[in-house]
Structures are given as C-alpha cells and as structure tokens.
C-alpha cells in the first residue's frame, strides 16, 4: 500500500473522529436537524472558502463546475434529510444500520459489475461489515417508530444518496480541485437550507455552539475527508467512515455522560479488522482509475495568447 494511501487512511480516521464529535454535540442539543445543518454550514463556509483560496494557488487541476458544486450540495442535503426523516418515522436501530451501509453499496455494485470477485476476502469483509453495523445499531435500538416500512425505505434512499455523494467526491477529486470547491459546496448548502429558519431559531447559546462546531470541527473534517476520498478505493473509505458512529458514541460517553455500550467497542474492533483485510487484499493493488490522476496543466485564460507551432525561440 502506497504512502499516499496510508496518509489518506489516517486523514479519513481524523475526519471520522471530528464528525463523530459533531454527532455527539448534535445529540446533546435541542436544535433540530435542518437548523443544525444550516448553522453547521454557516460556520464551516468561511474557513473552507479561505482554505479553497490557498488550494487554488497550490494546485494546477481544473476548477469544479457550478453544476458539480450544486450536485454535491443537493446530494448532501438530500441524504441528511432522508436519514432524519427515517429516524423520525422508522425503527431507530434498523434505520441506523441501513444508513451505515455505504461500503455494502459499493461491494454490491462491484460484484454486480464484475469488477470484483466473490472470493474469501470479499465474503469476510462483507460479514464483518454487516456484523459491525448490526452491533452499532443494536447498541441504541430506540423505538419502532410510527411507520416502520416508510422509515426503512427512506433509510435505503439515504444510504444510496450518501454513497453517491462520497463516490462523486472520490471520482471528481482525481481530476478536479475539489478542495477549492468545498467551501462553495457548503455555501450552496447554506443557501438551500435558509428556509429551515421558518421553523424558528434555537437559543443564542445553542447557535454559537453549533457555529463554533462548524468552524472548529466540520471545516477541518471536510478538508481531511475530501483529501482522503480520491486516494482510496470505495470499499476502503466506506469501511473507515463507519468509525464515525463509534467515535460519536465515545465522545457522547466522555463529554455528556452517555452510557457506552460494549457493543459499540466490539463494533469498532470489527471495523478495524474489516479495514485491515480490505486494505491488505485490495488497497495495495488499486486499478488505475482509483489512483490519483496526474496533475493537469491549467488551461490558458481567455486573455492569454495561444501558442502557435513554429514560433518557438531557439
């Protein structure tokens, strides 16, 4: 496994820890999911825009298009809204388990397209992923909800949208300067979530807490995650991202005295084992389209004089 991949795995673990801390904060506040997302986007936008300005100067890759930025913003809001809706009407345990199934989506897609064989390593990783997700979900089963079937359907849609969101970042990140566009994606999300203010504003203290979480936790988490995704195979980053649920439970237990189920600890161990197997069997032999693309030369600006053959100076 190349050094750039190990750095990517470490960056993704850091991102999962930061997002886990945000999840723990969200569980302790009575802000509401849409308003929480709005305030998080508001806090993360400015630092990401500032970082994007630096990323633009340091990279020669092409910019993200407005259509790509809008697509990522819409997918991000869609997957979050579907997941929240599923939690509101469906059984908490199964809904959480389904939403964590991103690596399963990638595994099934690879098997369906025959880009992966159904060998022993695939079976082992699949069993471990399902087991880890089930344990993480059963640690907080919650109630069954008012409309279980609808909740499960929404959860399936949410995990598909989330998998598509991460896959696009991974794919575009090999040929676009996505770190430059991260702030614009958050800004677009912020604008699209403005109608959530019609629900009402939370307390001033809660507003400042969430804004600070956006600046201190979410902005660096997005930078680390978006750096890592293009450098890892989908199943690898899908499994590592599962650690967010484990980190969230750990932070909630440490800072907010929430009970920490032994099932969560066991789920974390299983996720580490699954990641190790996937990296050892797949991560060291990535196909070409999963390696970072070579840096492209910037296109000449509209006012630049095009180079003409035969005019080279000796």
N, C-alpha and C positions, 0 to 999 in steps of 0.2 A: 504494500500500500504506500503510495507516494506521500512525501512530506506535506504537500499542499492538502491532501485528503485528511491527514491527521489534524492539521490546523483547522480544517473545516469541521471535523467532528467536535473538536474542543470548542470552537466558536458556537456550534449548534447547541452543545450542552449548556454553555453560558447563557445563550438566548432562551433555552427552555427553563433555566433557573429564574431568569428575570421575568419571563412571562408567568411562571408559577407564582412568583411573589405578587404580581399584579392580580392573579386569580384569587390569591388569599386575601388581598385587600378588598377586592370586589365582594367576596363572600361575607365580609365583616361590615360592609356599608349598605345602607338602605337608599341606594341611588337609582336603581332601575337599569336594566341592560342597555337600552338605547341611549339614555342620558350619560351612562358611564362611558359607552363607546364614543359619544360626542366629545366629552371632556378629555378622554384619553387622546383622541385625535387632535384636539386643540392644543394639548400640552406637547405632543410629540412633533407637531408640524414644524415649528420654528427651528428646533435643533436639527431635524432631518434636512430642512432646506439649507441650513448653514453647512451641514456636512456634505450635502449634494453639490454645493458650490466648490468645495475642495475636491470632491470626487471628479467633477467635470474637468478641473485643471490637471488632475493626475492621470486621467485616462484618455486614450485615443479612440475608444469604442463609440459607436453611434449613439445618439440620444434615443430615449424611449419616445414613441409617438403619443399624441394625445389619446388616440384610440386605445393603446395599450394601457396607459395610465387609468383611463376610465374603466376599462375592463377589470383591472386588478381591484380598483376601489369598489366597484359594484359586486364583484365576487366576494370580497372580504366582508362587506356589509351583509350580503345575502347569506353566507354561511353562518355568520354570527346570529342573524335574525332567525334563521331556520332552527338553529340549535336552541336558542332561547325559547322560541315557540314550542319546540318539542318538550323542553323541560316543564313548561307551564301546563301542558295538557296530557303529557305522557308519563309513563313509569320512569322514575329518575335513573335507576340502575341500568336497565337496557338502553335507554336513550344515551347515557354517558358512554356505555360500552360501544355503541354503534358509532358515535361521533369520534371516538378514538381509533376507528378502524381505517385510518388513512393508509398504513402500509399494506393492509389486506386488499384495498382497492388496487394498489399498484401491483401486488402479487398476482391477483386475478387477471388484471389487464395484460401483464407479461405472459402469463400462461395461455390466455386466450389468443394472443397474437403470436404465440410460439417463439417469443424472444427469450424464453426461459424454460428449462426442462423441469419436469416434475420429479426431481431427484430427492435423495435423502436429506440434503441440506435444506431444500425448499420445504419439505414436509416438517422438518424440525423447527425451522423458523416460523412457519405458519402455526404450528401447535403452540409454540412459546408465545407468539404474539396474541393469539386468541386467549391463552391462559392468563397472560399478564393483564390484558384488557378486562377479562371477566373478574379477576381478583380486584382490580382497581375500582370497578363498578360496584362490586358487592360490598366494598368497604363502606359505602354510603348508599344503601339501596333506596332510601326515600319512600315516597308513597307511589301508588299505581297510577295516579292521575285520573282526570275525568274522561279522557278519550284516548285510551292506550294505543289503539290501532293508528289513529292520526298522529300521535306522538312519535311512534316508531317510523311512520312514513316520512315525517318531517326530519327525523334524525338521519335517515338514509339519504335524503336530499342534501342535508347539511354536510355530511361527510364527503359526498361526491363533489359538492361545491368547494369544500376546503381542499380536497385532493387536487382539483383543477387549479385552484389559486396557487398552491405550492408548486405544482408542476409547471405552470406558466412562468413563475419567477425563476425556477431552475432552468427552463429552456431558454427564455429570453436573456437570462443572466450570462449565458455563454456567448452572446453576440450583441448585447446591448449594455450600456452603462446604467444598470438598474439602480445602483446606489445613488446615482444622481437623481433618479426619478422617485425614490422612496418618499421624499418629502412632498412631492406633488401628489402622490397617491394618498397620503394622509390628509393633505389639504382638500382633495376631492371628496374623501370620505367625510371630512368635517362639514363641507358644504352640503353634501347629500343628507347629513344627519341633522341639519338645522331644524327641520320640522319636529324633531323629538322634543324641542323646547316647549311645544304646545302642551305637553304632558305636565309641565311645571318644573321649577328648579328645585334641586335639593338644598340642604343647608349650606351656608357660606363655608363652614369648616370642611364639609364633605367635598365641595367644589375645589377648594385649594388642595386637599389631599389627592384627589384624582388628577388634577392638573400637574401636581408635583410628580405623581407616579408616571404620567406621560413623559415628562422631561427626563426624569432620573432613571426610569426603568424601561419604558417602552421604546424610546428612541434608540438607546444602545442595543436593546434586544433585536429590533428590526434590522439595524446595521449588521449585527453578528449573524442573524438568521439569513438575511439576503446575501451576505458574503458566502455563507456555507452552502446554500442550496445548489448553486450551479456546479459545485465541485464534488458533489456526492451523488451516487446512484439513488433513484427514488425510494426504493425499499429501505436503504440505509438511513436516509434522512427521515423517512416516515417512522421508523422504529425509534430513532433518537428523540424525535419530537414527543413521543409518548411519555418521556420523562417529565414533561410539564405537569402532568397530573400528580406525579409523585412529589415533585418539588412543591406544588401548591399545597398538598396535604401536610408536608413537613413544615412549611412556613406558617400555615394556619395553626399547627400544633405549638410551634415555638413562640410565635408572637401573640396569638389570640387564644391560647389555652384550649384549642380544639382537640378532641381525642384523636390520637393517631393509631389507626387500626394496624395490627400486624400484617393484614392482607396487603396494605399499601407497601410495606417494606418488602414483602415477598414479591409483589408485582415489580418493584424497582429492580430486584435481583434478576428476575426473569427477563426484563427489558435489556439489562446489561448483557446477559448471556446471548439473547437473540441478536443483539447488535454485534457482538464479537463473532458469532457464527457467520452472519451476513457479510461482515467486513472481510473475514478470512477467506470466505468462499467466493464472494462476488466483488468486494471492494478493491481487491488487488488486480482485477482483470476487467476494468471498465471498457465497454465498447467505445469507439472513437467519438460517438455523438454524446457521450456522457463526460468527456474531458473538456476542460475549459478551452474555448476557442482561441486561436491566436489573435493577438491584438490587431485590429484593423486600422489602416491608415485613415485619418479623418478626411471626409470629403471636402473639396475646396469650397470656400464660401462663395456666395453669389457674386461678390465684387472682385474675386481673385482672377488673375489672368491665367487661362488654361495653358498647360504645357503643350507645345507643338513639337512633333518629331523633327529632327534635323536642325533644331535651334540650339543644341547643346553647345556649351562653351568648351573649348579644348582643355 
